[in-house]
Each structure stands twice: as structure tokens, then as C-alpha cells.
Amino acid sequence: MMMGDLMGLINLEHEQDFLEELTYFRCGAAAPFAGRYRLVDFTLSNMVNSGVSEVAIFTNSKYRSLMDHLGTGADWELARRHGGLFILPPDWNDPTDVSRGDLKHFHNNRDYFHRSKASHVVISGSQFISNAHYKKAFKLHLERDADVTCITTEVDTLEPEHMSQLRIEHDNDGWVTGFTNDHENKHVFTNAYIIKKEVLLKLVDECIAYHKDHFFLGGVKENLDSLAVQYINSEGCSIFINSIKSFYKHNMNLLQPDNYRSLFFKNEFIRTKISNEPPAKYRESSKVTTSMLANGCVIDGEVSGSILFRGVKVHKGTKVKNSIVMQRCIIEEGVHLENVILDKDVRITAGQTFIGSKDKPFVVAKRQTI
């Protein structure tokens, strides 16, 4: 098995920006997560750690932040002469093009697929977070000569973030017999799959000819009878983030050591943009418990059950509880924050109190002074 025979695609076209204030100025894939990462880091790292050396990203809108984060792809070892990282924003140049939805991306970026020597494509979005290789899935894909291999997860308890995901039905040999929206079915499709490149290109043409606007639904789901589609369950931590509630919950869950180790230490490291800053500084008046603090933080106040990103400053007499505070926020003296999410570069002026709930945290968009 040669992993060089597998190319990658991160398809963001149909991902909705459900993260409210956090996606006012960025796409969901660029939303910060877990103190120093972005959501896209997990999918991209899984591809690179599996030996995929060429990855394209179909962006939709608000992608400046994403491009700034990814740069040349060097932090993922994708700044290379052959292959590498391709960020493909919407660029429609063909006046005769009748394609819609993500079919428009496939049509207008056909060169990306033709240029590669790879015979198979691993496709994923950014709203499913895991730390898992695609090697086992690709091996099964080749051994069984499948047209499509869907990556799924079995969830113990159905949560609101699972409701919008497709569920699969299958036979005893692991072949998929149906995709449903059955809310009782706990076998959830992660929106990640491996597909033969020749099958992908053929289905793209068929979808465009019949005016489809969603490749997987129109190309794979509707042709299930004529395709050999199998599934493989993702191993380890499986997280869906498609709402503020799920974003807050899964960040907070990482404060439990077992959950953190399950996501970050079961396989290879998750890669992200490197930022060289000094270690966090804890002043004499500081008190920090059950929290995650990134480099560059300066703490004079009290922090409990919270996640602080790089460069956050918490002044004396301030209490930050069960909150997520993103890069370079400044929280002045005598502030009380509880169940709050502050986006980047927010300044909370002295003496204020903001309290949300775990189901509905109080969210402040970036670069605000309040």
C-alpha cells in the first residue's frame, strides 16, 4: 500500500457557519479551538500524518483568516516542490459552466485532480474532529476494491450535534446499504470518505449533467445501488462541532485529562501554526485551577475551569470561570466572567460582569471593547 496513491481534499462548501459571533469574520474551519489550534488543523493533520502529501481546500467564503493561518503549509510539511497545499477559493472563469454548489468547485478545479498521480482521494470537512490515521481505511479500501469507503463513528449517546449528520445502514459484510436521517440510529457518518479518483470525476460529470448541487448526496448517496460503498469506524475520540453549544461543550471537556489525552496523545501530534511566545506568567496575586493556558498569558487574577489562548492578560481582582478567552484578549481589573466566550482581541473594561449559561454561553465577537 502506497499512501502516495492518496490525495486529500478538505471540502468546506456545504459547511454552515453555525458558530454565531465566532464566524462573523471567518469560516468555521478557521475557528480557534483548544487553546492553540483551529478546527481545520485536525483534518489537515490527519491527512498529513497518514502520509498524504498533496491537499486541496475548497473554500467558500470568509477565508482570509484561514489563508493567514495555513500560509504556505510549512507547519504541516506541505510547503514542497511537488504536491503540497492548495487553497482553492471560489474562482468561476467558465461562462458556459452550469454547475452549482460544491460541483462548481470540482468543475473549476479539475486540474488539481488530473495533475496528481494519485488514484484515490480522501475527502473530509472540518466539523468532525479526531486524531486518527486514514491508513487503515485506505488499506481496507484497496483490499476490497471499494468505490467509496465511508468513515463513520458509533456514538454512545446521541447529542444535538449529531442530529444533522447522515446515519448509515449496512449489511453483515460492512457494505453500506443506505444513508438515512434516522435520529435513533447511532451509527453516524463523519462526512469523511475515500473514493476512487476515476469514480469521483465520472460522478462529478453526472451530477453536473443532472443539475445536482451536492456531490456526496447527488453522486454517492443517490447512486448507492451501482457503487461498491463500504464503511469503517473511526477509532478513538470523535467530536462534531456545528454549533456554539457543541463548540463550548467540547472545549470544556478537554479540561478533563482523559479527554485531552484521548484527542492529543493517542496517535501522532496535531499540527498547527507555530507561534513563538514566552511561557505563561503567573503573578503573585494569581490563582489558576483546572484550566488550560497557552503561551504568552499574563495572569494577575483568578482563573478556574477555563481555556485561555495565547497572549491573554487577566488583571488583578478579576475572576474568569468556565470560559473560553481567545488570543490577546485583555480583561481589566475587577471583572467577573462566567460561561463566556471572548473572540480574539477583545478588551473587557474594569468592573464589569458577564454571565452566560452552559447551554447558551455569552459570546463576544472579536476586536470589541465593552
C-alpha positions as CSV (number, residue, x, y, z in Angstrom):
1,M,0.0,0.0,0.0
2,M,1.4,3.4,-1.1
3,M,0.0,6.4,0.7
4,G,1.3,8.5,-2.1
5,D,-1.5,7.0,-4.2
6,L,-3.9,9.0,-2.0
7,M,-4.5,12.7,-2.4
8,G,-6.5,14.9,0.0
9,L,-9.4,17.3,-0.2
10,I,-11.0,19.4,2.5
11,N,-14.4,20.5,1.3
12,L,-15.9,23.5,3.1
13,E,-18.5,24.4,0.5
14,H,-21.5,23.0,2.4
15,E,-20.4,23.7,5.9
16,Q,-22.7,26.2,7.6
17,D,-21.3,29.0,9.8
18,F,-23.2,28.0,12.9
19,L,-20.8,29.5,15.4
20,E,-22.6,32.8,15.6
21,E,-20.2,35.7,16.6
22,L,-17.2,33.4,16.1
23,T,-17.9,33.1,12.4
24,Y,-18.9,36.7,11.7
25,F,-15.4,37.3,10.2
26,R,-14.1,33.8,9.5
27,C,-15.3,30.5,8.1
28,G,-16.0,27.7,10.6
29,A,-12.8,25.8,9.7
30,A,-10.7,28.8,10.9
31,A,-12.4,28.9,14.3
32,P,-9.9,28.6,17.2
33,F,-10.1,25.5,19.4
34,A,-8.4,24.0,22.4
35,G,-6.1,26.9,23.3
36,R,-3.9,27.0,20.3
37,Y,-5.5,25.2,17.3
38,R,-8.1,25.8,14.6
39,L,-10.7,23.3,13.6
40,V,-9.1,22.7,10.2
41,D,-5.9,21.6,11.9
42,F,-7.4,18.3,12.9
43,T,-8.5,17.2,9.4
44,L,-5.3,18.5,7.8
45,S,-3.1,16.8,10.4
46,N,-4.9,13.5,10.0
47,M,-4.2,13.7,6.3
48,V,-0.5,14.6,6.6
49,N,0.1,12.1,9.4
50,S,-1.4,9.4,7.2
51,G,1.3,10.2,4.5
52,V,-0.9,12.3,2.2
53,S,1.4,14.9,0.6
54,E,-1.0,16.9,-1.5
55,V,-4.1,18.5,0.0
56,A,-6.5,21.0,-1.6
57,I,-9.1,23.1,0.3
58,F,-12.3,24.1,-1.3
59,T,-13.1,27.4,0.5
60,N,-16.5,29.0,0.3
61,S,-16.5,32.5,1.9
62,K,-14.7,34.5,4.7
63,Y,-11.5,32.6,4.0
64,R,-8.9,35.3,4.7
65,S,-8.4,34.1,8.3
66,L,-8.0,30.5,7.0
67,M,-5.4,31.5,4.4
68,D,-3.5,33.6,7.1
69,H,-3.4,30.6,9.4
70,L,-2.3,28.0,6.8
71,G,0.2,30.2,4.9
72,T,2.4,28.0,2.7
73,G,1.5,24.9,4.6
74,A,5.1,24.7,6.0
75,D,3.9,23.9,9.6
76,W,2.2,20.8,8.2
77,E,5.2,19.9,6.0
78,L,3.2,20.8,2.9
79,A,5.5,23.6,1.5
80,R,7.0,21.3,-1.1
81,R,8.0,21.4,-4.8
82,H,5.7,18.5,-5.7
83,G,2.3,18.2,-4.2
84,G,1.8,20.4,-1.1
85,L,-1.1,22.6,0.0
86,F,-3.6,24.2,-2.5
87,I,-6.1,26.7,-1.1
88,L,-8.8,27.0,-3.8
89,P,-11.1,29.9,-3.3
90,P,-14.2,30.4,-5.5
91,D,-13.0,31.4,-8.9
92,W,-15.5,31.0,-11.7
93,N,-14.0,31.7,-15.1
94,D,-16.0,29.5,-17.4
95,P,-19.1,31.4,-18.8
96,T,-20.6,28.1,-20.0
97,D,-20.4,26.5,-16.6
98,V,-23.8,25.3,-15.3
99,S,-22.6,23.6,-12.1
100,R,-23.8,24.5,-8.7
101,G,-22.8,24.0,-5.0
102,D,-19.6,22.1,-4.5
103,L,-19.9,20.7,-8.0
104,K,-18.8,24.2,-9.1
105,H,-15.5,23.7,-7.2
106,F,-15.0,20.2,-8.7
107,H,-15.6,21.5,-12.2
108,N,-13.4,24.6,-11.9
109,N,-10.6,22.8,-10.2
110,R,-10.5,19.7,-12.3
111,D,-6.8,20.3,-13.0
112,Y,-6.0,19.6,-9.4
113,F,-7.2,16.1,-9.8
114,H,-5.8,15.5,-13.3
115,R,-2.4,16.8,-12.4
116,S,-1.9,14.3,-9.5
117,K,-0.6,10.8,-10.0
118,A,-2.8,9.6,-7.1
119,S,-5.6,7.2,-8.0
120,H,-7.7,7.8,-4.9
121,V,-9.0,10.9,-2.9
122,V,-9.7,11.2,0.8
123,I,-12.3,13.9,1.3
124,S,-13.4,15.5,4.6
125,G,-14.9,18.6,6.0
126,S,-13.7,20.4,9.2
127,Q,-16.5,20.0,11.6
128,F,-15.6,16.4,12.6
129,I,-12.6,16.4,15.0
130,S,-10.5,13.3,15.7
131,N,-6.9,12.2,15.8
132,A,-6.9,9.1,13.6
133,H,-4.9,7.8,10.6
134,Y,-6.5,7.1,7.3
135,K,-4.1,4.3,6.6
136,K,-6.3,1.5,8.0
137,A,-9.3,2.9,6.0
138,F,-7.2,3.1,2.8
139,K,-5.9,-0.4,3.2
140,L,-9.4,-1.8,3.5
141,H,-10.5,0.4,0.6
142,L,-7.8,-1.2,-1.6
143,E,-8.2,-4.7,-0.3
144,R,-12.0,-4.8,-1.0
145,D,-11.7,-2.8,-4.2
146,A,-14.4,-0.4,-2.9
147,D,-15.5,2.6,-5.0
148,V,-16.1,4.5,-1.8
149,T,-15.1,3.9,1.8
150,C,-17.1,6.0,4.4
151,I,-15.5,6.8,7.7
152,T,-18.1,6.5,10.5
153,T,-18.3,6.6,14.3
154,E,-20.6,4.8,16.7
155,V,-21.8,7.2,19.4
156,D,-22.9,6.0,22.8
157,T,-25.4,8.9,23.3
158,L,-27.0,10.9,20.6
159,E,-26.4,14.7,21.2
160,P,-27.8,17.7,19.4
161,E,-24.7,18.0,17.2
162,H,-25.4,14.5,15.8
163,M,-28.9,15.4,14.6
164,S,-27.8,17.0,11.3
165,Q,-25.4,14.2,10.4
166,L,-26.3,11.3,8.0
167,R,-26.5,7.8,9.5
168,I,-25.6,4.6,7.7
169,E,-27.3,1.3,7.4
170,H,-25.1,-1.7,6.4
171,D,-25.1,-5.5,5.9
172,N,-23.1,-8.0,7.8
173,D,-20.1,-7.7,5.5
174,G,-19.6,-4.0,6.0
175,W,-21.2,-2.8,2.8
176,V,-23.4,0.3,3.1
177,T,-27.0,-0.3,2.2
178,G,-28.4,3.1,3.0
179,F,-27.9,6.6,4.2
180,T,-30.7,8.0,6.4
181,N,-31.6,10.7,8.8
182,D,-33.0,8.2,11.3
183,H,-32.5,10.0,14.7
184,E,-32.5,6.7,16.5
185,N,-29.5,5.4,14.6
186,K,-26.2,5.8,16.5
187,H,-24.0,4.9,13.5
188,V,-23.0,8.4,12.3
189,F,-21.3,9.3,9.1
190,T,-18.4,11.7,9.7
191,N,-18.5,13.3,6.2
192,A,-15.0,11.8,5.6
193,Y,-14.6,9.2,2.9
194,I,-12.1,7.8,0.4
195,I,-13.1,7.5,-3.2
196,K,-11.5,6.3,-6.4
197,K,-10.5,9.3,-8.4
198,E,-11.9,7.9,-11.7
199,V,-15.2,7.3,-9.9
200,L,-15.2,10.8,-8.5
201,L,-14.6,12.5,-11.8
202,K,-17.3,10.4,-13.5
203,L,-19.8,11.2,-10.8
204,V,-19.0,14.9,-11.0
205,D,-19.9,14.9,-14.7
206,E,-23.1,13.1,-14.0
207,C,-24.1,15.4,-11.1
208,I,-23.5,18.5,-13.3
209,A,-25.5,17.0,-16.2
210,Y,-28.5,16.4,-13.9
211,H,-28.1,19.8,-12.1
212,K,-27.2,18.4,-8.7
213,D,-25.7,20.8,-6.2
214,H,-24.1,18.5,-3.6
215,F,-21.5,15.9,-4.7
216,F,-21.9,13.4,-1.9
217,L,-25.7,13.4,-1.8
218,G,-26.2,13.5,-5.6
219,G,-23.2,11.5,-6.6
220,V,-22.7,8.8,-3.9
221,K,-25.9,8.6,-1.9
222,E,-28.2,8.6,-4.9
223,N,-26.1,6.0,-6.8
224,L,-25.6,3.6,-3.9
225,D,-27.2,0.7,-5.9
226,S,-24.5,0.9,-8.6
227,L,-21.5,1.7,-6.4
228,A,-19.5,-0.5,-4.0
229,V,-19.6,1.6,-0.8
230,Q,-18.3,0.3,2.5
231,Y,-17.7,1.8,5.9
232,I,-15.0,1.7,8.6
233,N,-15.4,3.0,12.1
234,S,-13.1,5.8,13.3
235,E,-11.1,4.8,16.3
236,G,-10.6,7.0,19.4
237,C,-12.0,10.4,20.2
238,S,-14.8,11.6,17.8
239,I,-16.2,15.1,18.1
240,F,-18.7,17.0,16.0
241,I,-18.7,20.8,16.2
242,N,-21.5,22.6,14.4
243,S,-23.0,24.9,17.0
244,I,-21.9,27.3,19.8
245,K,-23.2,24.8,22.3
246,S,-21.1,21.9,20.9
247,F,-18.1,24.2,20.5
248,Y,-18.3,25.3,24.1
249,K,-19.0,21.8,25.5
250,H,-16.2,20.1,23.7
251,N,-13.6,22.7,24.6
252,M,-14.6,22.4,28.2
253,N,-14.5,18.6,28.0
254,L,-10.8,18.9,27.2
255,L,-10.1,20.1,30.7
256,Q,-10.6,16.5,31.8
257,P,-7.2,14.8,31.4
258,D,-8.6,11.6,30.0
259,N,-10.4,13.5,27.2
260,Y,-7.4,15.6,26.5
261,R,-5.1,12.6,26.2
262,S,-7.6,10.7,24.1
263,L,-7.6,13.5,21.5
264,F,-4.0,14.7,21.5
265,F,-1.9,11.7,22.6
266,K,-3.4,8.5,21.1
267,N,-1.7,9.0,17.8
268,E,0.7,11.5,16.3
269,F,0.6,15.2,17.3
270,I,-1.9,17.5,15.8
271,R,-0.1,20.2,13.9
272,T,-0.8,23.9,13.9
273,K,0.7,27.3,13.0
274,I,3.8,27.8,15.1
275,S,3.9,30.9,17.3
276,N,7.0,31.7,19.4
277,E,5.9,33.3,22.6
278,P,7.2,33.2,26.2
279,P,5.7,30.8,28.7
280,A,2.6,31.9,30.7
281,K,3.4,34.2,33.6
282,Y,1.7,33.8,36.9
283,R,1.9,36.8,39.2
284,E,1.9,36.7,43.0
285,S,-1.8,37.5,43.2
286,S,-2.9,34.9,40.6
287,K,-4.9,31.7,41.3
288,V,-5.4,29.2,38.5
289,T,-7.2,25.9,38.8
290,T,-8.4,23.2,36.3
291,S,-7.6,25.4,33.3
292,M,-5.6,25.3,30.1
293,L,-3.4,28.3,29.4
294,A,-1.4,28.9,26.2
295,N,2.0,30.7,25.9
296,G,2.2,34.4,26.4
297,C,-0.6,34.7,29.0
298,V,-0.1,37.0,32.0
299,I,-2.3,36.2,35.0
300,D,-2.8,38.5,38.0
301,G,-6.4,37.4,38.7
302,E,-8.3,34.2,39.3
303,V,-8.9,31.6,36.5
304,S,-10.9,28.4,37.0
305,G,-12.2,25.8,34.6
306,S,-11.3,27.9,31.6
307,I,-9.3,27.9,28.4
308,L,-7.1,30.8,27.6
309,F,-5.4,31.2,24.2
310,R,-2.1,32.9,23.5
311,G,-1.3,36.3,25.0
312,V,-4.3,36.8,27.2
313,K,-3.9,39.2,30.1
314,V,-6.1,38.8,33.2
315,H,-5.7,41.8,35.6
316,K,-5.8,41.8,39.4
317,G,-9.1,41.2,41.2
318,T,-10.7,39.6,38.1
319,K,-12.4,36.2,38.1
320,V,-12.7,34.1,34.9
321,K,-14.8,30.9,35.4
322,N,-15.8,28.2,32.9
323,S,-14.9,30.5,30.0
324,I,-13.0,30.5,26.7
325,V,-10.8,33.5,26.1
326,M,-9.1,33.7,22.7
327,Q,-5.8,35.3,21.6
328,R,-4.6,38.7,23.0
329,C,-7.8,39.5,25.0
330,I,-7.3,41.9,27.9
331,I,-9.5,41.6,30.9
332,E,-9.2,44.6,33.2
333,E,-9.4,44.8,37.0
334,G,-12.5,43.7,38.9
335,V,-14.2,41.8,36.1
336,H,-16.3,38.7,36.6
337,L,-16.7,36.3,33.6
338,E,-18.6,33.1,33.8
339,N,-19.7,30.8,30.9
340,V,-18.4,33.3,28.4
341,I,-16.6,33.1,25.0
342,L,-14.4,36.0,24.0
343,D,-13.1,36.0,20.5
344,K,-9.7,37.5,19.6
345,D,-8.5,40.9,20.7
346,V,-11.5,41.7,23.0
347,R,-11.0,44.2,25.9
348,I,-13.3,43.9,28.9
349,T,-13.1,47.2,30.8
350,A,-12.8,47.3,34.6
351,G,-15.6,46.3,36.9
352,Q,-18.0,44.5,34.5
353,T,-19.8,41.2,34.9
354,F,-20.9,38.9,32.1
355,I,-22.5,35.6,32.9
356,G,-23.9,33.1,30.4
357,S,-25.1,29.5,30.8
358,K,-23.5,26.2,29.7
359,D,-26.3,25.8,27.1
360,K,-26.1,29.4,25.9
361,P,-22.7,30.9,26.7
362,F,-22.3,34.7,26.4
363,V,-20.3,35.3,23.2
364,V,-18.4,38.5,22.2
365,A,-17.2,39.0,18.6
366,K,-13.5,39.8,18.1
367,R,-12.0,43.3,18.4
368,Q,-14.7,44.6,20.7
369,T,-14.2,46.8,23.7
370,I,-17.0,46.5,26.2
